[in-house]
């Protein structure tokens, strides 16, 4: 009997903490728009290289994306 009540209480506390973190995360994030890099050529294998090229194009960041491994620049919409 003690194990069931302990397990129930533990699951309730876990549910409360997980839902409160989820609600906080949603309010902070904004929408991110992507655009293919105009200056990056070749396969995009290292995110850092893409990031640097995208910053030189005026974007806030960039990362390698997709099956074709293209450099996609990112910025807040």
N, C-alpha and C positions, 0 to 999 in steps of 0.2 A: 504494500500500500504506500509506503514511504517513497519508493522508487517512482511510482506513477505520478505522485504529486510533485516530486522534485523535477521530473522530466517535463511535466506540464508547465511548471513555473519557468523553467529554463527556456523552453520553446517560446513562451509568451514574451519574456524579456528579449530574446533574440529577434523576434518579430518586431517589437517596438523599436529597437535600435536600428535594424535594417531599413525600416520604412522611414525613419526620421532622416537618415543619411541620404536616402534617395530623394526626398523632398528638397533638401538643401542643395544637392547637386543640380537639380533642374532649374533653380532660380538663377544660378550663377552663369551657366553656359549660354553662349549666343550662337547664332547660325553662322556656319563657315561656308564660304563660296570657294569653288575650285576653278582653276583655269589652266590649260596646258601652257607650259613654259615656251616662250618664243626663242630663247637663247640656248637652252639645253639640247645637245645633240647626242644621239646614240642611246644605248640601253641605260636605264636608270637602275643602278645596283646598290648605290650607297645613298641613304637619305640625306646625309650631311651635305654632300655635293649639290644635290637638288635644292636643299634649303638655302645654301649660299647664293646659287644662281638666281633663285626666286627673289631673295632679298635685294639683289642688284637690279632686278626688274621693278622694284617698288612694292613687292608683296610682303606680307608679314612672315611667311614661311613657305615650306614646300616639302613634299615627300614622294617617293616612288610609288606608283599605283597601277593596279590592273595586271592582266596577263601579259600585255605588251610592254610592261615596265616603263611607263612614260613618267616624266617628271611633271607633277601637278602642283602648281603654285596655289597657296591658300591665303585668304584674307577674311576678316569679319565682314558680313553683309551689312 
